[in-house]
Amino acid sequence: MDRQECLSYAEMQQDCKENMDAKTETLMKIQSALRSIDAMDTRIPEHTRWGLPIEGVEQRFWFEWQRNGGEQIAFDNSQGDVNSALVAYITASFDVKRIWLAPELAEFSEPLAQIPGSLVSIQMEPENPGLFDLGICSCELFLAETGTIAQGWHNQRPRAISLLPPNVIFIAKRTQIVAHLEDALEQLPILSPNGWVWIGGPSRTADIEKVLVKGIHGPKRTAILLL
């Protein structure tokens, strides 16, 4: 081995030693940081609410929902009949021929069948589901903070019923309104452990030339009937 080769070998050894020292130093820093984290109290507070307190939760929900382009079916539990209110709204608002009703709301099938010229299906998997003019289903929660619906999956509600028809009506109870997102996230894993979707009104996009178009990725009109 000549002198040049000896020098190159010695330099390589020195480089390896320096690299090893750098690795050891880095690992020591990481281990020190991890020990510091272990000593910290990283528990999430039990009751964290980022939003301000909401007074009049139902009123706030309707305000946000309608601001998003959603519609309200006027109904007072103390007055009138819910079937009549639903049929009157559909007759006045939509020109529907085919109605897809979720099995969870089968009690509405007879009143809906009275709409002239309408065909009502309560099947989970009907033929040609994309041909329905109106879908009617329920949901898990309403979020007042943003005017949003939280809808999960279960065996009495087709997944596509709130996505395929151009018009969708949600029927649920006033007691299902919660104030904040944190409230919803506490309940949804119990109400719908298999997941859920957020619905903030009609589907809309302005991706193309900044022109707002409704009904591109889902329903063009969405309405809610609260019981």
Backbone as CSV, one residue per row, in Angstrom:
resi,resn,N_x,N_y,N_z,CA_x,CA_y,CA_z,C_x,C_y,C_z
1,MET,0.857,-1.195,0.000,0.000,0.000,0.000,0.891,1.242,0.000
2,ASP,0.747,2.133,-0.995,1.595,3.320,-1.049,1.092,4.391,-0.090
3,ARG,1.852,5.478,-0.008,1.548,6.539,0.968,0.178,7.180,0.704
4,GLN,-0.155,7.389,-0.605,-1.424,8.044,-0.951,-2.616,7.212,-0.492
5,GLU,-2.487,5.891,-0.699,-3.572,5.015,-0.286,-3.732,5.011,1.236
6,CYS,-2.595,5.074,1.954,-2.647,5.104,3.426,-3.351,6.362,3.911
7,LEU,-3.028,7.491,3.252,-3.671,8.741,3.646,-5.178,8.690,3.382
8,SER,-5.564,8.137,2.240,-6.989,8.046,1.910,-7.715,7.165,2.913
9,TYR,-7.092,6.067,3.293,-7.712,5.161,4.269,-7.870,5.853,5.629
10,ALA,-6.834,6.601,6.027,-6.884,7.326,7.298,-7.978,8.390,7.277
11,GLU,-8.143,9.056,6.137,-9.184,10.078,6.011,-10.577,9.449,6.094
12,MET,-10.706,8.286,5.477,-12.007,7.591,5.534,-12.369,7.227,6.970
13,GLN,-11.369,6.754,7.720,-11.621,6.396,9.110,-12.048,7.618,9.927
14,GLN,-11.372,8.746,9.640,-11.717,9.973,10.356,-13.133,10.423,10.018
15,ASP,-13.508,10.324,8.730,-14.866,10.691,8.301,-15.904,9.817,8.984
16,CYS,-15.619,8.515,9.047,-16.559,7.589,9.691,-16.741,7.929,11.162
17,LYS,-15.597,8.283,11.813,-15.661,8.627,13.226,-16.490,9.887,13.446
18,GLU,-16.303,10.875,12.579,-17.058,12.120,12.708,-18.544,11.892,12.452
19,ASN,-18.846,11.073,11.430,-20.248,10.775,11.145,-20.894,10.015,12.283
20,MET,-20.137,9.072,12.856,-20.661,8.312,13.973,-20.923,9.224,15.164
21,ASP,-20.005,10.152,15.421,-20.188,11.107,16.515,-21.427,11.972,16.279
22,ALA,-21.649,12.381,15.023,-22.808,13.208,14.691,-24.108,12.427,14.909
23,LYS,-24.117,11.148,14.498,-25.291,10.303,14.703,-25.575,10.124,16.184
24,THR,-24.509,9.863,16.953,-24.684,9.678,18.399,-25.235,10.934,19.047
25,GLU,-24.720,12.075,18.628,-25.200,13.343,19.184,-26.673,13.573,18.859
26,THR,-27.056,13.249,17.603,-28.463,13.414,17.187,-29.386,12.503,17.985
27,LEU,-28.972,11.245,18.143,-29.779,10.298,18.914,-29.932,10.736,20.359
28,MET,-28.858,11.276,20.927,-28.929,11.746,22.303,-29.909,12.910,22.443
29,LYS,-29.911,13.793,21.448,-30.856,14.916,21.474,-32.300,14.422,21.393
30,ILE,-32.531,13.428,20.524,-33.882,12.874,20.376,-34.339,12.220,21.671
31,GLN,-33.442,11.430,22.285,-33.791,10.763,23.539,-34.080,11.769,24.644
32,SER,-33.308,12.854,24.676,-33.545,13.896,25.674,-34.893,14.565,25.463
33,ALA,-35.224,14.836,24.186,-36.515,15.462,23.880,-37.671,14.556,24.266
34,LEU,-37.529,13.261,23.991,-38.589,12.314,24.339,-38.792,12.242,25.847
35,ARG,-37.705,12.303,26.602,-37.832,12.287,28.057,-38.572,13.530,28.550
36,SER,-38.331,14.652,27.884,-39.025,15.887,28.259,-40.507,15.789,27.975
37,ILE,-40.856,15.174,26.821,-42.273,15.017,26.465,-42.968,14.097,27.450
38,ASP,-42.293,13.014,27.841,-42.883,12.075,28.796,-43.201,12.755,30.123
39,ALA,-42.402,13.767,30.465,-42.616,14.456,31.740,-43.724,15.494,31.651
40,MET,-44.160,15.833,30.426,-45.201,16.851,30.254,-46.591,16.252,30.431
41,ASP,-47.533,17.096,30.822,-48.937,16.687,30.921,-49.604,16.999,29.586
42,THR,-49.756,16.002,28.739,-50.304,16.204,27.390,-51.762,15.778,27.283
43,ARG,-52.413,15.597,28.422,-53.812,15.184,28.377,-54.685,16.300,27.795
44,ILE,-55.681,15.910,26.976,-56.616,16.872,26.400,-57.663,17.217,27.450
45,PRO,-57.954,18.495,27.653,-58.996,18.870,28.628,-60.316,18.170,28.313
46,GLU,-61.043,17.796,29.331,-62.272,17.038,29.137,-63.337,17.849,28.414
47,HIS,-63.432,19.129,28.698,-64.498,19.953,28.118,-63.889,21.167,27.432
48,THR,-63.498,20.981,26.193,-62.930,22.065,25.401,-63.970,22.535,24.398
49,ARG,-64.288,23.811,24.433,-65.231,24.395,23.492,-64.593,25.625,22.867
50,TRP,-64.242,25.509,21.589,-63.558,26.627,20.947,-64.532,27.735,20.576
51,GLY,-65.776,27.397,20.302,-66.744,28.414,19.892,-67.328,29.161,21.076
52,LEU,-67.903,30.315,20.791,-68.565,31.084,21.833,-69.887,30.423,22.201
53,PRO,-70.383,30.658,23.424,-71.681,30.100,23.804,-72.770,30.557,22.830
54,ILE,-73.660,29.639,22.490,-74.728,29.944,21.539,-76.058,29.975,22.272
55,GLU,-76.712,31.117,22.235,-78.053,31.236,22.800,-79.064,31.080,21.666
56,GLY,-80.119,30.313,21.932,-81.080,30.055,20.868,-80.486,29.150,19.811
57,VAL,-80.189,27.906,20.217,-79.487,26.982,19.335,-80.267,26.717,18.049
58,GLU,-81.576,26.504,18.164,-82.365,26.217,16.961,-82.378,27.404,16.006
59,GLN,-82.533,28.602,16.548,-82.548,29.794,15.697,-81.204,29.969,14.991
60,ARG,-80.127,29.692,15.725,-78.794,29.810,15.123,-78.624,28.783,14.012
61,PHE,-79.117,27.565,14.228,-78.997,26.542,13.190,-79.713,26.969,11.918
62,TRP,-80.966,27.443,12.064,-81.729,27.835,10.873,-81.039,28.996,10.135
63,PHE,-80.489,29.923,10.894,-79.800,31.059,10.271,-78.629,30.580,9.419
64,GLU,-77.789,29.707,9.994,-76.621,29.219,9.269,-77.016,28.307,8.110
65,TRP,-78.009,27.445,8.324,-78.454,26.516,7.284,-78.984,27.272,6.073
66,GLN,-79.825,28.279,6.292,-80.381,29.036,5.181,-79.331,29.925,4.527
67,ARG,-78.355,30.363,5.312,-77.260,31.141,4.724,-76.430,30.277,3.786
68,ASN,-76.385,28.966,4.064,-75.677,28.025,3.186,-76.484,27.635,1.956
69,GLY,-77.733,28.108,1.885,-78.578,27.772,0.738,-79.591,26.692,1.010
70,GLY,-79.652,26.185,2.257,-80.635,25.175,2.612,-82.016,25.777,2.816
71,GLU,-83.031,24.930,2.787,-84.413,25.384,2.928,-85.046,24.804,4.188
72,GLN,-86.029,25.518,4.710,-86.747,25.097,5.912,-88.198,24.805,5.578
73,ILE,-88.686,23.646,6.014,-90.101,23.314,5.869,-90.792,23.741,7.157
74,ALA,-91.602,24.770,7.066,-92.253,25.327,8.253,-93.233,24.317,8.846
75,PHE,-93.034,24.028,10.133,-93.947,23.104,10.811,-93.852,23.328,12.313
76,ASP,-95.022,23.382,12.946,-95.105,23.546,14.391,-95.759,22.296,14.959
77,ASN,-95.054,21.635,15.880,-95.591,20.393,16.457,-96.941,20.573,17.116
78,SER,-97.206,21.769,17.595,-98.464,22.005,18.317,-99.628,22.317,17.382
79,GLN,-99.311,22.490,16.104,-100.367,22.841,15.155,-100.240,21.993,13.888
80,GLY,-101.365,21.527,13.403,-101.389,20.841,12.116,-100.829,19.433,12.149
81,ASP,-100.773,18.865,10.961,-100.349,17.478,10.788,-99.060,17.457,9.976
82,VAL,-98.073,16.695,10.438,-96.778,16.676,9.770,-96.885,16.114,8.358
83,ASN,-97.752,15.131,8.158,-97.926,14.563,6.820,-98.429,15.617,5.837
84,SER,-99.391,16.408,6.287,-99.949,17.458,5.422,-98.896,18.511,5.107
85,ALA,-98.090,18.863,6.118,-97.046,19.870,5.899,-96.019,19.379,4.889
86,LEU,-95.633,18.110,4.992,-94.642,17.548,4.080,-95.176,17.476,2.654
87,VAL,-96.383,16.956,2.504,-96.976,16.822,1.171,-97.190,18.193,0.538
88,ALA,-97.651,19.159,1.322,-97.886,20.506,0.793,-96.588,21.139,0.316
89,TYR,-95.522,20.938,1.063,-94.229,21.520,0.670,-93.714,20.881,-0.614
90,ILE,-93.794,19.565,-0.705,-93.302,18.875,-1.904,-94.115,19.289,-3.125
91,THR,-95.406,19.344,-2.977,-96.283,19.705,-4.104,-95.995,21.113,-4.604
92,ALA,-95.743,22.036,-3.652,-95.523,23.437,-4.031,-94.101,23.705,-4.506
93,SER,-93.147,22.891,-4.081,-91.740,23.202,-4.332,-91.088,22.390,-5.434
94,PHE,-91.563,21.171,-5.666,-90.892,20.281,-6.607,-91.875,19.731,-7.636
95,ASP,-91.347,19.417,-8.792,-92.103,18.675,-9.799,-91.513,17.267,-9.824
96,VAL,-91.994,16.427,-8.904,-91.384,15.106,-8.730,-92.305,14.004,-9.246
97,LYS,-91.668,12.981,-9.802,-92.389,11.793,-10.264,-91.960,10.555,-9.481
98,ARG,-90.693,10.516,-9.098,-90.162,9.353,-8.384,-89.546,9.808,-7.059
99,ILE,-90.060,9.247,-5.954,-89.597,9.607,-4.619,-88.933,8.395,-3.978
100,TRP,-87.728,8.593,-3.482,-86.986,7.531,-2.783,-87.065,7.822,-1.289
101,LEU,-87.792,7.003,-0.579,-88.017,7.189,0.856,-87.216,6.150,1.625
102,ALA,-86.400,6.606,2.571,-85.606,5.675,3.381,-86.533,4.798,4.219
103,PRO,-86.253,3.496,4.327,-87.095,2.603,5.139,-87.285,3.080,6.581
104,GLU,-86.337,3.853,7.116,-86.455,4.366,8.477,-87.650,5.317,8.621
105,LEU,-88.147,5.848,7.500,-89.289,6.776,7.509,-90.479,6.190,6.762
106,ALA,-90.634,4.879,6.859,-91.689,4.192,6.097,-93.085,4.695,6.430
107,GLU,-93.277,5.289,7.619,-94.608,5.760,7.998,-95.105,6.905,7.114
108,PHE,-94.185,7.520,6.347,-94.576,8.614,5.452,-94.945,8.115,4.054
109,SER,-94.866,6.822,3.807,-95.084,6.310,2.447,-96.515,6.529,1.958
110,GLU,-97.507,6.281,2.824,-98.903,6.439,2.384,-99.245,7.890,2.062
111,PRO,-98.902,8.860,2.930,-99.192,10.253,2.556,-98.485,10.684,1.273
112,LEU,-97.243,10.263,1.087,-96.501,10.653,-0.115,-97.109,10.050,-1.369
113,ALA,-97.683,8.854,-1.211,-98.304,8.195,-2.371,-99.522,8.968,-2.877
114,GLN,-100.046,9.891,-2.068,-101.212,10.682,-2.470,-100.853,11.843,-3.386
115,ILE,-99.548,12.107,-3.515,-99.131,13.182,-4.426,-99.416,12.744,-5.860
116,PRO,-100.180,13.516,-6.623,-100.564,13.101,-7.984,-99.359,12.783,-8.868
117,GLY,-99.401,11.617,-9.485,-98.373,11.225,-10.443,-97.067,10.759,-9.839
118,SER,-97.006,10.581,-8.520,-95.747,10.202,-7.881,-95.651,8.704,-7.666
119,LEU,-94.423,8.196,-7.711,-94.121,6.802,-7.425,-93.153,6.777,-6.251
120,VAL,-93.542,6.104,-5.154,-92.737,6.098,-3.940,-92.083,4.735,-3.760
121,SER,-90.769,4.737,-3.529,-90.030,3.501,-3.274,-89.386,3.586,-1.899
122,ILE,-89.525,2.506,-1.112,-88.872,2.452,0.199,-87.846,1.315,0.232
123,GLN,-87.315,0.986,-0.917,-86.306,-0.074,-1.007,-84.918,0.464,-0.658
124,MET,-84.099,-0.392,-0.087,-82.723,-0.015,0.201,-81.894,0.092,-1.074
125,GLU,-82.153,-0.795,-2.029,-81.399,-0.802,-3.279,-82.366,-0.892,-4.460
126,PRO,-83.056,0.185,-4.775,-83.986,0.146,-5.907,-83.241,0.133,-7.236
127,GLU,-83.950,-0.259,-8.272,-83.351,-0.221,-9.602,-83.204,1.232,-10.055
128,ASN,-82.102,1.509,-10.730,-81.836,2.854,-11.260,-82.020,3.947,-10.201
129,PRO,-81.267,3.911,-9.109,-81.432,4.916,-8.054,-81.135,6.346,-8.515
130,GLY,-80.390,6.482,-9.591,-80.082,7.809,-10.090,-81.235,8.493,-10.783
131,LEU,-82.353,7.772,-10.973,-83.506,8.355,-11.675,-84.526,8.989,-10.735
132,PHE,-84.300,8.909,-9.423,-85.257,9.498,-8.486,-85.123,11.019,-8.469
133,ASP,-86.276,11.688,-8.379,-86.296,13.150,-8.334,-86.092,13.693,-6.921
134,LEU,-86.476,12.886,-5.935,-86.450,13.360,-4.549,-86.065,12.229,-3.611
135,GLY,-85.149,12.508,-2.696,-84.790,11.562,-1.647,-85.239,12.110,-0.304
136,ILE,-85.775,11.244,0.548,-86.237,11.665,1.876,-85.644,10.706,2.904
137,CYS,-84.945,11.262,3.877,-84.261,10.432,4.866,-84.111,11.215,6.168
138,SER,-83.503,10.577,7.149,-83.240,11.230,8.423,-81.736,11.466,8.564
139,CYS,-81.301,11.809,9.757,-79.880,12.045,10.001,-79.617,11.843,11.491
140,GLU,-78.375,12.049,11.907,-78.020,11.854,13.315,-78.081,13.152,14.115
141,LEU,-77.461,14.200,13.595,-77.371,15.455,14.341,-77.428,16.656,13.407
142,PHE,-77.770,17.808,13.997,-77.659,19.098,13.322,-76.674,19.947,14.122
143,LEU,-75.764,20.603,13.437,-74.746,21.415,14.096,-75.090,22.895,13.929
144,ALA,-75.482,23.540,15.040,-75.933,24.932,14.977,-74.816,25.894,14.612
145,GLU,-73.623,25.609,15.053,-72.482,26.499,14.859,-72.247,26.820,13.386
146,THR,-72.455,25.846,12.520,-72.172,26.029,11.090,-73.368,25.728,10.188
147,GLY,-74.516,25.361,10.778,-75.657,25.010,9.948,-75.424,23.765,9.126
148,THR,-74.881,22.737,9.763,-74.452,21.519,9.068,-75.205,20.296,9.581
149,ILE,-75.461,19.347,8.683,-76.074,18.066,9.040,-74.984,17.016,9.169
150,ALA,-75.092,16.194,10.196,-74.218,15.022,10.330,-75.069,13.788,10.080
151,GLN,-74.748,13.063,9.022,-75.530,11.880,8.651,-74.641,10.651,8.629
152,GLY,-75.045,9.632,9.356,-74.285,8.392,9.411,-74.948,7.298,8.587
153,TRP,-74.458,6.084,8.770,-74.965,4.935,8.008,-75.595,3.930,8.966
154,HIS,-76.720,3.359,8.571,-77.275,2.206,9.281,-78.145,1.417,8.316
155,ASN,-78.670,0.312,8.777,-79.302,-0.637,7.860,-80.687,-0.224,7.384
156,GLN,-81.177,0.934,7.801,-82.471,1.404,7.326,-82.353,2.709,6.531
157,ARG,-81.142,3.012,6.084,-80.936,4.247,5.320,-79.931,3.995,4.198
158,PRO,-80.363,4.027,2.942,-79.419,3.837,1.833,-78.360,4.943,1.822
159,ARG,-77.137,4.575,1.544,-76.065,5.575,1.554,-76.241,6.634,0.472
160,ALA,-76.788,6.228,-0.660,-76.873,7.146,-1.803,-78.097,8.045,-1.761
161,ILE,-78.970,7.867,-0.796,-80.263,8.568,-0.837,-80.106,10.070,-0.651
162,SER,-79.045,10.510,0.017,-78.825,11.952,0.189,-77.783,12.496,-0.777
163,LEU,-77.345,11.659,-1.725,-76.298,12.065,-2.660,-76.750,12.066,-4.116
164,LEU,-77.561,11.070,-4.507,-77.930,10.934,-5.923,-79.101,11.814,-6.368
165,PRO,-80.214,11.850,-5.631,-81.349,12.661,-6.106,-80.997,14.149,-6.143
166,PRO,-81.538,14.883,-7.093,-81.255,16.328,-7.174,-81.906,17.131,-6.053
167,ASN,-82.898,16.541,-5.396,-83.587,17.191,-4.280,-83.619,16.231,-3.096
168,VAL,-83.329,16.741,-1.906,-83.300,15.890,-0.717,-83.983,16.609,0.445
169,ILE,-84.805,15.849,1.174,-85.452,16.363,2.390,-84.986,15.516,3.569
170,PHE,-84.584,16.178,4.641,-84.180,15.503,5.877,-85.265,15.719,6.928
171,ILE,-85.698,14.638,7.557,-86.721,14.709,8.597,-86.108,14.206,9.901
172,ALA,-86.141,15.017,10.934,-85.557,14.626,12.216,-86.193,15.458,13.333
173,LYS,-85.689,15.305,14.543,-86.270,15.974,15.708,-85.432,17.173,16.128
174,ARG,-86.114,18.127,16.748,-85.432,19.324,17.251,-84.387,18.976,18.303
175,THR,-84.613,17.901,19.025,-83.677,17.505,20.080,-82.336,17.026,19.515
176,GLN,-82.246,16.877,18.196,-81.007,16.420,17.574,-80.067,17.577,17.210
177,ILE,-80.458,18.790,17.569,-79.595,19.943,17.305,-78.601,20.095,18.450
178,VAL,-77.316,20.225,18.109,-76.278,20.498,19.101,-75.606,21.815,18.731
179,ALA,-74.963,22.434,19.714,-74.412,23.772,19.505,-73.106,23.766,18.731
180,HIS,-72.129,22.981,19.207,-70.777,23.072,18.684,-70.288,21.761,18.074
181,LEU,-69.231,21.868,17.287,-68.616,20.696,16.664,-68.167,19.696,17.730
182,GLU,-67.617,20.189,18.843,-67.152,19.296,19.896,-68.307,18.462,20.460
183,ASP,-69.493,19.084,20.563,-70.671,18.343,21.034,-71.010,17.209,20.077
184,ALA,-70.949,17.507,18.781,-71.259,16.491,17.776,-70.246,15.357,17.800
185,LEU,-68.963,15.708,17.931,-67.916,14.680,17.900,-67.949,13.787,19.129
186,GLU,-68.544,14.248,20.201,-68.710,13.394,21.374,-69.782,12.333,21.143
187,GLN,-70.824,12.693,20.375,-71.974,11.804,20.204,-71.895,10.920,18.969
188,LEU,-71.297,11.433,17.887,-71.326,10.709,16.612,-70.673,9.331,16.651
189,PRO,-69.549,9.140,17.340,-68.975,7.785,17.382,-69.900,6.761,18.015
190,ILE,-70.827,7.226,18.848,-71.807,6.327,19.462,-73.015,6.152,18.549
191,LEU,-73.490,7.256,17.976,-74.681,7.203,17.118,-74.386,6.518,15.787
192,SER,-73.182,6.715,15.271,-72.830,6.149,13.959,-71.373,5.708,13.961
193,PRO,-71.076,4.567,14.586,-69.679,4.128,14.713,-69.000,3.791,13.390
194,ASN,-69.781,3.585,12.323,-69.197,3.226,11.029,-68.863,4.438,10.169
195,GLY,-69.007,5.628,10.739,-68.659,6.831,9.985,-69.874,7.688,9.670
196,TRP,-69.621,8.878,9.155,-70.700,9.799,8.832,-70.186,10.817,7.818
197,VAL,-71.127,11.579,7.255,-70.767,12.656,6.331,-71.350,13.959,6.855
198,TRP,-70.698,15.060,6.501,-71.192,16.393,6.837,-71.882,16.975,5.610
199,ILE,-73.077,17.506,5.786,-73.831,18.085,4.670,-74.152,19.528,5.040
200,GLY,-73.619,20.460,4.283,-73.783,21.881,4.590,-74.666,22.605,3.607
201,GLY,-75.740,21.958,3.155,-76.635,22.592,2.190,-76.494,21.982,0.815
202,PRO,-77.005,22.650,-0.201,-76.919,22.119,-1.565,-75.468,21.989,-2.023
203,SER,-75.229,21.011,-2.896,-73.897,20.865,-3.494,-73.629,22.044,-4.418
204,ARG,-72.439,22.612,-4.320,-72.113,23.759,-5.173,-70.602,23.857,-5.362
205,THR,-70.216,24.425,-6.476,-68.798,24.620,-6.764,-68.632,25.835,-7.669
206,ALA,-67.480,26.486,-7.545,-67.143,27.606,-8.428,-65.754,27.392,-9.015
207,ASP,-65.401,26.123,-9.219,-64.062,25.790,-9.713,-63.820,26.302,-11.133
208,ILE,-64.862,26.283,-11.958,-64.698,26.635,-13.366,-65.025,28.110,-13.577
209,GLU,-64.012,28.892,-13.876,-64.154,30.319,-14.178,-64.880,31.089,-13.078
210,LYS,-64.804,30.581,-11.837,-65.398,31.262,-10.684,-66.900,31.509,-10.831
211,VAL,-67.567,30.631,-11.563,-69.018,30.715,-11.727,-69.659,29.690,-10.798
212,LEU,-70.501,30.147,-9.866,-71.130,29.251,-8.902,-72.202,28.398,-9.585
213,VAL,-72.044,27.074,-9.456,-72.997,26.134,-10.038,-73.453,25.183,-8.942
214,LYS,-74.751,24.967,-8.817,-75.294,24.073,-7.798,-75.620,22.707,-8.396
215,GLY,-75.546,21.693,-7.525,-75.947,20.357,-7.939,-74.892,19.585,-8.699
216,ILE,-73.637,19.960,-8.590,-72.586,19.284,-9.354,-72.208,17.942,-8.726
217,HIS,-71.949,17.951,-7.419,-71.469,16.742,-6.739,-72.528,16.114,-5.841
218,GLY,-73.741,16.621,-5.874,-74.801,16.119,-5.000,-76.098,16.859,-5.279
219,PRO,-77.004,16.885,-4.311,-78.307,17.516,-4.546,-78.225,19.014,-4.814
220,LYS,-79.154,19.481,-5.643,-79.227,20.904,-5.980,-80.039,21.669,-4.948
221,ARG,-80.992,20.972,-4.335,-81.812,21.593,-3.284,-81.893,20.669,-2.084
222,THR,-81.791,21.250,-0.893,-81.878,20.474,0.336,-82.806,21.203,1.309
223,ALA,-83.686,20.450,1.936,-84.643,21.041,2.879,-84.707,20.175,4.137
224,ILE,-85.138,20.791,5.230,-85.230,20.088,6.521,-86.617,20.297,7.112
225,LEU,-87.167,19.207,7.629,-88.426,19.243,8.390,-88.104,18.779,9.798
226,LEU,-88.246,19.688,10.767,-87.989,19.354,12.164,-89.290,19.030,12.883
227,LEU,-89.276,17.948,13.646,-90.452,17.517,14.379,-90.336,17.891,15.850
